[in-house]
Amino acid sequence: MNNQEASLYILEIGKDKRRDIAVYWLWLSILALLGAGFFSLLLVLARTPVLGELIPYADFFHTALVIHVDLSVLVWILSFAGILWSLAARQGYYRVTRLVFAMMTLATLMLVATALLPNARPLMSNYIPVLDHPLFLAGLTLFAIALGAQVLTAMTIIPPVGVEISATGVIRFGLNCAAISVLIAICAFAWSWLTVPRSLASAAYYELLFWGGGHVLQYTYMLLMMVCWLWLSSAARIQLVMTERVLLLVFLAGLVSVFIAPVIYYNYAATHPMHRQMFTWLMSFGGSLATFPLGLAIYYGLIQQKAATAAQASAHAALMSSLLLFGAGGVIGFMITGSDVTIPAHYHGCIVGVTLALMGVGYDLLPRLGFPAVNFRLARIQLWSYAIGQFLHILGLVWSGGYGVERKVAGAAQDLDSIGRVAGMGLMGIGGLISAVGGFLFVIVAIKALTSARSRARHLP
């Protein structure tokens, strides 16, 4: 066995109930992405010139935006994290993990069902937009409880790294870092809930409630993406120039910003202007501490190694597209000067970078879980079409942001009164439609593999 084969940053799939639980989480994450893609298509149509005028987009647009964001970020990413935490765990605790999964699934259904109810007023708070309705708020609370139980369980049953640091030990350490980040985010939400006056107007209340914890959650997504980058580097058979010990330090660097969050809360109340500013600065500069050196090392490995198989080409595409989109989102973040559509361009770039990494690991995971019928050639097309569509989408948003088009509005409220504004939002619409098709392709490939191999998977030893 050569050194590259010994250093596989891929979790071993056990022949026990952990695999079944991972499949449950995979189904939830895929269906969440399917729902998010459906609502994103409605959003793109609502914001595209001419087409948007045909849709009653006022409350419809904002309600669809709430559900799209919560499904495509909260549910999709954190349920996919459930897959990895389940596979990294020791045997046992199956009843607890099944209960957590059931709670998370019920919470997701409650969030989506609220969109069908009257008087569910959409509030576009950053990071976690809400529908101001008891059912939605109850679902969000249940989701937080389930997530807290999930990460506490994960931190308890994931084996330690050990004295001799291995590649899988690095992955387990990274997943524990992500779990710690989630726990601090939940504590931040609770801290804000205890201190933010409920007498504030609903929009201002939820904005302050989710601001601090929402920023911490972004580091959770970043840490999960880094784990997936390492996984995909092994799937693509590229040689990393970083040792396992250096990678542990990289993950620790990713946690530095997370541990600053309680310091901000201690010094500045959630209602203090500096509270908001400190988290903004933390987001602007903290993420590059870990992602830049790791991304640079992986990019160097990618350009040195060509894919030999369709599966390796899929992992290669997922890595390259994730690096490019996440990097573009980070650069755009430094271009933000006001409350225009440059902000969602930055956010979409970063989140899509995370999503592409998760999609790539999802493709690699399916055969390992007993579902070998993955069309890796189509998977590669899907990854690049999704990435190119999203790149055009954020390019259109940045273009429109230069003309001052405001965020979180649609139709006539966008004031598309010039060629530049119309062209920018038109490019955004074209890119959004392409990326929506790419997102649906992922769901099609994944579900086809899950369903066509179901009988075979049941008979795997």
Secondary structure, 3 states (H helix, E strand, C coil): CCHHHHCCCCCCCCCCHHHHHHHHHHHHHHHHHHHHHHHHHHHHHHHCCCHHHHCCHHHHHHHHHHHHHHHHHHHHHHHHHHHHHHHHCCCCCHHHHHHHHHHHHHHHHHHHHHCCCCCCEEECCCCCCEEECHHHHHHHHHHHHHHHHHHHHHHHHCCCCCCCCCHHHHHHHHHHHHHHHHHHHHHHHHHHHHHCCCCCCHHHHHHHHHHHHHHHHHHHHHHHHHHHHHHHHHHCCCCCCCCHHHHHHHHHHHHHHHHHHHHHHHHCCCCCHHHHHHHHHHHHHHCHHHHHHHHHHHHHHHHHCCCCCHHHHHHHHHHHHHHHHHHHHHHHHCCCCCCECHHHHHHHHHHHHHHHHHHHHHHHHHHHCCCCCCCHHHHHHHHHHHHHHHHHHHHHHHHHHHCCCECCCCHHHHCCCCHHHHHHHHHHHHHHHHHHHHHHHHHHHHHHHHHHCHHHHHCCC
